[in-house]
């Protein structure tokens, strides 16, 4: 089908005993490398829309250059700055027409994509601006000889912020190709300076639209308007439920969900041919934060990228995955590297299935289910929790290991929340985030050793299973 909007939500059959394997994306939450003085944690784009990054030669600011060359450089910079300032003003005002007048019309296809870029930014509840410190290079793309008098690439930063959702602007390094036409410099191309795999929605050559809720903004494709609205309602309910458990004041309780169905866009985020409609991993999602190293605090926004199941399907699983994603977002307000995988994933998994009405361990377990191997071990009295610490190793390998890691994490987090209260679960997450040794954090918060925790979780799981 051509539009996700045409698909009706489907109901998921209740009463499953084997838990589903949570859809999870490759490299979720990885932070991008620093881009000079500015870091944007959503950095990266493949050369899908607009143009591929231009080969650049002969950087600016050449000390000791002849006076005539220095004068030419100064005149060029002054003229280019006029264009950049006009671009910045057009973006800030959401004036697509003004932006379009600054685009070189010689390449009609590129001009159309550039106007769409400006139109998409204007269509979203976001502020945008272009910052330039005067650095540039010579455009030698297409095998053309270097000629700084007619074609350059300005090394700039596009700063964006979603109004009412972000706490600051997020700068991304962009290369703006410029061509001198008569006495003006016009835009010929626009691409992220540092090429990686994950584009922002406005980097994609599609028409965008947004659905705003009090705590969630869904950014999707305009043609999927009805599906975007349904997802926004589900995401709003999920984030409200999540905030009942995770109340870190460092998080404003808001997030932006990117929900495009463009195949190339999904391929860059989740792998080629994996996350489109009906594909194997259409339930994948990814979470990340945006950041500006020059601001305090540095983190500026929370993002969730979802594959097509979240638009096509309204199931207990997709709703749980949204709560999982927002729980992870709450962790991102601080340093999460030390939180052991069993607690990081277990706390999020517990929140995924917790009833919105309040803490209820039995109902949480019934909603989620357990893998058959776990049920068998509990009935035989042989099951014991597995505490996988390294996040890269969690749920990797054989099916048995996947099942053991996920069920162990869930049951341990449920034990802590049910036995000591959800505030204690939050305290344990916070303690492990700052304590180099997990054992020390567990002893401080739960007043027990890791072997004691293992024994207690084992006994608790057997009692819980007997009631389920």
N, C-alpha and C positions, 0 to 999 in steps of 0.2 A: 504494500500500500504506500502511497506517496506521502501521506500525512499521518503522523502519529495520532493526531487529533481524532481520526476516524475510529480508533480502537476503543472499545468499551472496556471499563475496568472489569477485572475478573475476580471472583471470590476464590479463596484458597480453602481446600477441604480441611476441616478441623480434625483433631485427634491423632495427629502424627506422633509416633513415639520416637522415631529417629530424628534427631535435630538436623536441620539443614546446615550445610557448610556456608558460612557467611561469605557473601561476595566481597572480595577485597582486591584492591588494585595493586599493581606493581609499584613498589617504591612509595607507598602512601606516606605522606608527611615529610619527605626528604626536602631539605632546604637547599636552595641554589647557592652557588658560590658568590662571593662578594663581587660586585660590579663597580670597581673603582671605589669611590667614597659612598656609593649608594647600593643598598642591597634590596632586591625585590624577590621575595621568596616564591613568587609565582613565575619566576623567570623562565623563559624558554619558549621557542616557537619553531616549528618546522616551516620550511618555505612553502606553505600552502597558499595563503592569500597574498595579495599585493605583489611583492617581488622577492627574489632570493636576496640575501645580504650581498651588498656590492663589494667586489674586490676593491681595496683601497690602497693607494700608494701615496708617498710624500706627505707626511703629516705636517700640520701647520706649526706655527711658532718656531721658525728657523732662526736661531741666533746667528748673528754675523752676516745676514743676507744683505746684498747691495741695497742702497737707499731706494732705488727705483722699484725693486722687488718688494721691499718692506711697505712702500707706499701703495703698491698694487694690492698687497695682502690686506692692508688696512681698509682700502676702499671696498674690496670684495667683502670683507667681514661686515662693514657698515651696511652694504646693500643686502647681504644675506640676513643680517639681523632684522632688517625691516620686514622681510618675508616671515622669519620665524616669529617675530612679535605679532604679526598679523595672523599667523596660524594659531598662536596661543590665544589671541583675543577671540578668534572664531570658535575655537574649541570651548573656551570658557563661556561664551554666549550661546553655545549650541546652534551656531549659525552655519548650517550646511552650505548654503549658497555662497557665503563669504569664503568658506574653506575651498569650495569648488573653484572659485575665481583665482585661487593661488596654485592650482594644479595645471601642469603642462598638458594641453589638449592633444599633443602630437600622437601619443599612444592612447587611443580611445579606451582600450580594455583596462589599462592601468589607471587611467583617469576615473573610470567608472568604479573600480574597486576602492580607490582612495576616497571618492565621494561617499561610498557606502560606509567606509570606516568612520568618517565624520558623522554620517547620518545615524549610525548605530550608537555612537557615544552620545549623540544628542537625544536619542530615543530612550536612553536609560536614565533612571534617577541618580545621576552621577555627575560629579564635577570633573573636568579634565583640563589640562594645561600642558604646554610644551616649554621646557626649560633648556637653555643652551648656554654653555660657558665659553663659546667661541672656538672650540676645537673642531677640526675638520680633516678630511683627507680627499685625495683626488679620485674621482670615479673613473675606473678603468674597466668597468664591466663591458661585456660584449667584445673584448679584444681591442677596444678603442685606445689610441695613444693617450697618455696623461696630458690633460690640458686644464689646469686649474682656473684658467680664465673663463671657461664655459661650463664645466661640469665638476661638481664637488659632492661630497657626502658630509653633511653636518652631523656630528656626534651629539645627540640631544637626549633628553629624558622626557618621556610621557608620564605625567603624574595623574593618577585617577583616584577617586574616592567615591564610594557609594553613599549618598546622602542619607543620614539617619541610621546607617548600619556600620560603617567604618569609623574608627576613631582618629583617622588621619589619612593623608594621601600616600599612595604607593607609587614610587618612581620606577620606571622600567627603561633601560637604555635602548634607544632606537637610533637607527641610521636613516636620516632623511636625505634622499637623493635630490639634488637641485640642479637645474639647467638654466643658464642665462639666456633669456629671450628678450632681445632689444636691451632695455635698461633695467629689466626686472629679473629676479631669480624665482623660478617656478618649480613646484614639487614634481618629481618624476617617479619616485619610489619611496616606500616606507617599510622598514623591516626591523625586527629586533636585532640589536648589535651582536648579542651572544646567542647563537643558534643552539637550541636543545630540542626537546620533544613536545612540550606542552604549550599550546597557544591559549591566549585569552579569547573570550568569545568574539570580541571586536576584531580580532586578527583573521577571522574566518569570513569568507565571502558569502555570507547569508544575511538575511534581514532579521534583526533581533527585536525582542519585546520583553518586558518585565512585568511580573506580578508582585505587588508589594503587600506584605502582611506586617503586623506590628513587630515581629521578631525575625522574620525571614523574607528575603528577597529572592525570587526565582528569576533567573535570566535564561531565556530559551529562544527558540526560533519563532518568528512571528506567525508562521503557518500552523504552529501547534498551540494556538492560544487557549483552547479549551483544556487540553492536557496540561499545559503550564499552570492554569488556574487550579485544577484538581490537585496537582502536586504541591502547589503553594499551600493549600488548605491542610494537606496531610503533613507537610513539613512544619507548619506552624504548630499543629497539635503535638508533633514529636518534640519540638524544641521546648515547648511549655512543659511537657512531661519531664524532659531531661533536667530542666532547671529546678524541678522539685527535689532533685537529689544533689545536683552539682551546682553550688551557689557561689563559686569563687567570685569575689567582687572585682577581680582584675579582668573578668570577662563581662562585657556589656550584655551578654545573653542573646546576641544577634549573630546571624550568619547569612552569607550569600550563597545560593545554590546555582551552579551552572548546569543546565539540563538541555544541551543541544543534541540533536539526532543526526547531525551531519556525519557521514561515515568517516571521512578523512579526519575530522576532529576527534572522534571516538577512537580511531586507530592510533593516534598519537598519544592518547592518554592511557589506553588499556591494552594495546596490542592489535596488530592487523587482523581484522576479521573476527574479533572476539566479542565485542560489546554492542553490536548493532541489534536491531529488532530480530528476535528469534535466535540470536547467536548464543554460543555456549556460555559466555560470561556476561550476558546482558544485565546481570544483577551486580556488577562491579561498581564500586564507588571509591573515591579518593578524597582525602582531606588535606588541607594545607593552610598555612597562615601567610599573610602578606606583611611586609616589614619595610621600614625605612630606618637605616642606622643613624640618620641625623636627627631623628625625633626621639622624644622620651615620653612614655615608653615606646620602644621600637616597634612593637607589633601594632599593625594598623587595621587588620581585618581577618575574618575567618571565612574559609571557602570550603565548599563541598562540591565535587564534580561527580555527577551520577550518570550511569549508562541508561539504556533505553527502558529497562524493566520498570524503573521508577516512574516513567511516564505512562507506559502501557499497562502496568499491573498495579492494582491496589490490593495487596495481600498482607497478612500478618508479617510475612518475612520482609517485605520492602519497608513497612512501617517500623519494624524492629531495627532494620539497618539504618534508617534515618536517625533513630534515637542513639544507636551506636556511634554514628558519625558525629552527632552533636556532643555526645559524652567525651569523645576524643578531643573535640574542639575545646571543651572546658579544661582539659589537661594542658592544652597548648599555651595557656596563659603563663606557664613557667617552663623550666627546664625538665623535659621528660625522659632524657636519655637514661637515667638511673632507675626509673621505674621498671621492675622486672616484668617480663612479658606475661607471666601468669596473672599478675595483678592488673596490668594495663589493659589486657584483653578481657580478663574476667570481670573487672568493674564495669567496663563498657557493655559486655554481654549481659550482665545482670540488669543494667539499666534498660537495655534493649527490650527486655521482656517483662519488666516490672509493670504492674497495673498502674494506670494513671491515677487511680483512686487512692493509692498509698501502698506502703510496704506490705507485701503478702508473699512470703517465700514459697508457699505451696502453689499458689496460683501462678507465680513466676515460673516455677519449674514445670507446671502443667502446660503453660503456654509454649515454653521453649522445647521441652522434650529432651531426651538424652539419646546418645547413640546406643544401638543394640548391644555393642560390646560392653558398654558401661553398665547397662541393665543386667547383663549376664554376670558381670563381676560382682555387682552389688548383691544379687540373689545368692551367689555362691560364697559370698563373704571374702572374696579375694581382691576386690577393687581397692586401690589406694591412689591418692592424687599424685600427679606428676607436675613438678614445679620447673618449667622451662624458663630460664632467666633471660637468655638472649633473644631479642625480638626477631632477629633474622632467622633464628632456628625454630621459632614457634610455628607449630602446625605444618612443618615441612617434613617430607619423607613419606613413609608408608601410610596407608589408611589408618592403621592401628595407632600410629603416632599422632596423626591429625585428630582423631577422635579423642585420644587420651588428653592431648593438650587443651582442646576446647572444653571438654566436659570438666576437666580438673580446674581450669581457670574459672569457669562459671560456678561450679559448686563451692569453690573456696571463697569467692566474692559473696555468694549468697549466704554462706555460713557466717561470714563476718558481719554482713548487714543484718541478718536475722538474729544473731546472738548478741551482738554489741550495739546495733543501731547503725543507720546509714551515715551518721556523723563520724562514727569510728572508721567506717570504710573510707570516707573522705580523708580522715586524718592519716590513715595508713598510706594512701596514695601520696599525700603531701610529704610524709616522712621519708618514704622510699625515694622521692624525687631529690631529696637533699642529702640523704645518708648514703655514703659509699657502700656500706655493707647492709644488704637486705635483712640479714638476721638481726642486726642491731635495731633497725626500724621496727621489725615485727615484735621484738621483745619490749621495746619502748611503748608501742601503741597497744599491743594485744596482751602483753605480760606473759608471753610464752616463747619457747624456742621453736625453731622450724620443725624438728621432729614432733614436738607436741602439737603444732599446727596441723601437721600431716595426720596424726592420729585423730585429732578432734574432727577434722574435715571428713575423714573416713567414717567415723561413727555417725556424724551428722548426716552424711549422704545416705547411709543405710536407713536412718530413721525417716528422712524425707521421702525416700523412694517407697518406703512401706506405706506412707500416707497418700502418695500420688495415685 
